[in-house]
């Protein structure tokens, strides 16, 4: 996947993140806001240009291969 997306902020109102949502993109920064509790498998796997990741205290589960 060739995405020009450099940064994404996911609001806490999103209760279920999809697997494979950002896999293989060129995203450099991911911000997940308060309220999200789980990061699914393959959520942002193979994001080789990822430099910054912000996770809130509400995240209690990160599945295998999420990043």
C-alpha positions in Angstrom: 0.0 0.0 0.0 1.4 3.4 -0.9 -0.2 6.0 1.3 0.7 9.7 1.5 -0.7 9.7 5.0 1.9 11.0 7.4 0.0 11.3 10.7 -3.3 10.1 12.0 -5.2 10.8 15.2 -7.8 8.3 16.3 -10.5 9.8 18.6 -11.5 8.0 21.8 -15.0 7.7 20.5 -13.8 4.9 18.2 -14.4 1.8 20.2 -13.2 -0.8 17.8 -10.1 -0.4 15.6 -10.1 -2.6 12.5 -7.2 -5.0 11.9 -5.1 -4.0 9.0 -6.2 -0.4 9.2 -2.8 1.1 8.6 -0.7 -1.9 7.6 2.1 -1.1 5.2 1.4 2.6 5.1 4.0 5.3 5.3 2.5 6.9 8.3 5.0 8.6 10.6 2.9 9.4 13.6 -0.1 7.7 15.2 -2.0 9.2 18.1 -4.6 7.1 19.8 -6.7 9.1 22.2 -8.3 8.3 25.6 -11.1 5.8 25.3 -9.6 3.3 22.9 -9.0 0.1 24.9 -7.5 -2.4 22.4 -5.1 -2.4 19.5 -5.9 -5.3 17.2 -3.6 -7.7 15.3 -1.9 -6.2 12.2 -3.3 -2.7 13.0 -0.2 -0.9 11.9 2.2 -3.7 11.1 4.9 -3.1 8.5 4.8 0.7 8.9 8.5 1.1 8.3 8.5 4.9 8.6 6.6 5.1 11.9 8.6 7.4 14.2 6.1 8.4 16.9 3.3 6.5 18.7 1.1 8.0 21.4 -1.1 5.5 23.4 -3.4 6.5 26.2 -3.6 4.8 29.6 -7.0 3.4 28.5 -5.3 0.9 26.2 -5.2 -2.4 28.1 -4.6 -4.8 25.3 -2.2 -4.8 22.3 -2.6 -7.9 20.1 0.3 -9.7 18.5 1.8 -8.0 15.4 -0.2 -4.8 16.0 2.9 -2.7 15.2 
